[in-house]
Amino acid sequence: IINYKNGISSQSFGANFLFKGGNVSFSLKNISYGTFDKYDENKILKGKYQSSDNWFTLLFSKKIENMPLRFGMRYEHLFSQLEDYFFQVPFISIGSNLFIPSINTHLGISIHQININFNNNRTKSTLNPDIVISSAKSLEHLPLEIFIDLISNKKLTFNDIFFGGLFNLKQNFQFYIGSSSRKFNQNNNTKLFNTIFGAS
């Protein structure tokens, strides 16, 4: 259980195991946004209400035999409540990862948040699938793995780019560094160094 300021708390539980040559994991997560005062149009206190989100996630991944290829699928179900307003939406994400030994590189493609709640037009409009194209390469003469993720929306334009690297400095010590195009979009008036390395 993690408690934040203003009465916000988070709880989660998960497990991972092998099944039919693949990997299966599931998790349950709850985020409580706290208790709020409820007022009418005349600013008269009418009581209190709560707001929370609950997630159920189920994931399966497996390596294709005799091929340097892995595939995976994730099912997620969101239950969200704000006072008397409640909605739920199930969606899936699918992806694959291809390893190219000759250049020591991983190439991946995935589609995230595919809405499978076909009877609810409201949630269809609020969840748009993202297509992610990924690449990761281990450098030959440095203890460094570099990566880049390109994220596209439903119009097939790449809106966000994430890039960085993982340094394996010692046996039990790793160091991550990275940034994204969102840093530039959200910090147009800051210095370049702050924009790349952690402006908020």
Buried (B, 14 or more C-beta within 10 A) or exposed (E): EEEEEEEBBEEEEEEEEEEEEBBBBBBEBBBBBBEBEEEEEEEEEEEEBEBBBBBBBBBBBBBEEEEEBBBBBBBBBBBBBBEEEEBEBBBBBEBBBBBEEEEEBBBBBBBBBBBEBEEBEEBEEEBEBBBBBBBBBBEEEEEBBBBBBBBBEEEEEBEBBBBBBBBBEEEEEEEEEBBBBEBBEEBEEBEEEEBBEEBE
